[in-house]
Amino acid sequence: MSYWESIFSDIGRVTGKVFSPHHITRASGGCIHDSHIIDDGERAFFVKIHPGNDDDLFQAEAEGLEAIRSANAIRVPRVITVGVTAQLSYLVLERLNLRPATVRSAAQLGELLACQHRVSASSFGWHRDNHIGATPQPNSNCREWSSFWRRYRLGHQLSLAQRNGASRNLVDLGEQLLERLDGFFAGYRPAVSLLHGDLWGGNWAVTTDGQPVVFDPAVYFGDREADLAMTELFGGFPADFYAAYRQAWPLETGYPARRALYNLYHVLNHLNLFGGGYQAQAERMLGELLAQTR
């Protein structure tokens, strides 16, 4: 049995209806997994596949989607099934028909994200580790946000960067920043918020009936500003998104400095995933952040 036959069989099992697709079409976008749309003329599904028969990566993603869905705020694609074959792991999702964003949908996303961020917990972290892209993301529970960010976000990525051959300068700057990290949180105690965790422009869209939808999460409980910061990292979201979010839940003083601190995590992750020019960008950001702590 081919891996596609295994996936079709699994869909039939969980839905209670045999699935024999007429088309398998490669979907565009994404650089971590291969994605396809499969349809039988009546039903269609979105399938992500990854080499290797360990389903932990997709199981964590499925649990993250369910956590966001349970917040009753932003729509996410419904999880159909997660599984493995001898060759690969896979995640099958509801196939959503999407269209370009509008001013209204961007504002709706801002309002709904603020609503999602109101979902809280007793500590930062999550009930399990997951991934940011293909990079393992530790989520051990921690009462203090600065400690969580030092150990499980920046410290983790800096350790990976050192292991991957990053420059001595980057490692030294990173160690200095970790020592001075508490200075960015003086007088600031963030709420514990349910985060998407990887909220850049490629991870949201709008359904044909006008609902904002998010996908590809790296969920954990953290400072809501970390989600907002990432929306500004790769080109930004529409202005109406930010206006609606701030109307629903204004940001606190000091956000611009913390924004750079939070986005450093994602730049370091891109360095660890893709190398290249991200090292120079990370070193520049480290230098700028250290200059604010003198």
N, C-alpha and C positions, 0 to 999 in steps of 0.2 A: 504494500500500500504506500503510495507517495505521500509526502507531507501535506499536500493540498487535500488529498482524499481524507486524511486524518482530521484536518480542520473542518471539512464539509460534514464529516460524520459527527464531530463534536457539536457543531451548530445544530444539526438535526436532533441530537440528543437533548440539548438544553432547551431548545425551542419546541420540541415535540412535533416537529414537521420536517420531513426529509428536505435537504437542501442540495440541489444539483445545479450549480451556476452555469449560465451560458457564456459569461464573460469574466475574465480576470484582467483588470486594468491597473497598471502601475500608477500610483498617486504621486503627485509632485510634492516637493517640500521635504524638509527633514534631512539630517546628515548623520543620524545615529542608527536609525532602523530603516529597513525597506518597508514601504507601505503600499497596499493595494486596495482596490475596490472590487468586490465580487458581487455579482447579481444574477438572479435566475429569471428576470423579467417581472417578478412579483415582489421580491425582497432584495435589499442590498445591504452589504455590511462593509465596514472599514477594517482592514486587517493589517496589523503591524507584526513583522517577523524579525527575529534576531538570531544570529548563529549560536549554536550551543543549546543543550537541552536543560538549562536551568531557568525556571520560570520566575525566580525571585524578583527580577527587575520588573517584569510585567505585572506580577502579583502586587507589588508595591504601588505601581501606577494605578492599577484597578482600585486598590484601597484608597488612594488619594482622590480619585474621581468620585468614589462613593462618599468620602468625607465632605467634599465640596457640594455634592448633590444634597446631602443631608442638611446643609446649611440653609437650604430653601432660598437661595439668593440667585447666583449665576447658574445658568444652565450648563450642563456638561453632557457629552455623549454617553448614552447608557452602555454599561459593560454587558456584553453577551457571554463571553467565556474567556478563560485564560488556560493555556495548556502547553504541552511540550510534545515533540515527536523525537525520533532518533536523531534528527539533524538540527532541530531548531526549537525555539520557543515562540509563542504567538499570543497576541491579544486581539480579540474580535470585539469591535465596538459598533454601536448604532451608526449607520451612515447618515449624516446630516447634509442636507442641501444648503449651500451657503451663498451669500451675495456680499457685495462690497458694503462697508460700514457707512453710516450716515451720521450727521450731527446728533440726531436723536438717539441712535443706538450707542454712540460713544458716551453720551451723557447717561444713558441707562446703565451702561457698564460701570461708570464711576459710582453711581448710586448703589448699585448692587454689590460692588466690591466693598464699599463701606459697610454694607449690611453683613456681608460674609465676615469681615474683620471683627464684627461684634461677637462672633462665636469665640468663646474663650475656653481656657483650661486652667488647671492648677499650677502648671509649670511650662517652661519652654521646652521644645523638642517634640517628639511624637512617640507613639507606642511601638514604632519599629524604624529601622534604618531604611533608606530608599536610595534613589539616584538623582543626580543633577546632570542631565544628559546621560552619558555612559559612566560618569564618575560616581563611585559610592559616596553617599551623603549620610554621615552619622547623625542620629537624632536623640541621643541619650537625654533624659529629662534633667533639667537644671532650673533652679529657682532664680538665679541671677542671670539677667540677659547678657551683661558684659562678659561673664564667665562662659556662657554658652557660645557667644560669638567668637571669643578668643580661642576656645578649644576645638569646637566642632565645626566652625566655619573657616575663619582665616587661618588658624593654626593647622587645621587639616589640609587645606589647599597648599599652604606653604611647605608643609612636609612632603606632599606629593611633588611639588615643583622641585624641591631639593633632590628628591629621589630620581626625578626625570632629567636632572642635569642643568637646572636653572643656574644663572650666573651667581657668583659669590656676592656681588653687589645686591642683587634682589634678595637673597637669603638674609644678608646682614640688615638691610632696610626692613625686611619683614619682622625680624626678631626685635628690632627697636620699636616698631609699631605695636607689637604685641605687649611690650613692656609699658607702653604709654596709653594703652587702649582705654583705660578707665576715664581718662580726661575727656573723651568724647561723650561720656554719659553722666557727667557731673550735673546734678540737679534734674536729671531726666530718668523717669522710671516708666518705660513703655508698658502698655496693656499687653496681655497675652492674647494674640489674635491668630485665627486660622488663616494661613497664607497659602496662596497658590504655589509660590516658591520659585517659579521660572516664568514670570509674567512679562515676556517681551512681546513685540508686535506680531510675531508669527504664531503666537499661541492663543490668539482670540480671533473671533470672526462673528458673523451675524447670520442667523438662519433666514430662509426666504420669508418667514412670517415675522421677521424683525427682531427676534430675540438675540441678545448677546450670548455667546457661548465661549467657554474656555476649554482647553485641553492640554495634554502633555504636562501635567503638574509635577512638582517636586515638593509635596505638601509637608508642612510642619507647623507648629505653633511658635510664633515669633513676633517681633516688632512689625506692625503693619507698614511702617516706613520702608522696610526692606522690599515689600512688593511694589510700593510706589516708586522707589528708587529704580528698580529694574525697568519699569515702564519708560524711564527716561534714558536708558543706556544706549539702545540701538535705534535712534531716530525719534523716539518719543511717541506718545499717543496723541490723539486730537485734543485741542485745548478744552473742548467741552467736557471731556472725560475728567480732567483735573478740576475744572470749575465745579462740576457736579459732586465729585468726591469731597472737595473741601467744604462745599455747602452742607453735605451730610455729616462730615466729621472733620473739622479743621485740623491742620497739622500744627505741631508745637514748635516753639522757637528752637533753632539749631538744626533743623532738618537738612539744609544744604550741606553742612559738614558731614552729617551722618549718611547722607545719600552717597557721597563719594566712598565712604567706608564700606557701605553695603555693596556698592557696585564693584569694588575691588575684588570681592569674593567671586563674582561672575567672570571678571577679566582673568583672574588666576585660574579659574576652571577652564576657560578657553585656552589659556596657555598650556594647561596640562592635557587638554584634549587635542589641540591642533598645533601648538608651538608657534613658530613664525613671529610676526610682529607683536604678538600679545605680550612678549617679555618686555619690550621697550615701553609699551603702554602701562604695564603693571609697575615698572620701576618709576615711571613718571608719577603715577598716582600715589605710590608709596612716599616719594619725596614731597609731594604736595601735602599729603596728610601729616607727615612728620613736621612740616613747617608750621602747621597749625597748633602743635603741642609745645612749641618752644616757650 
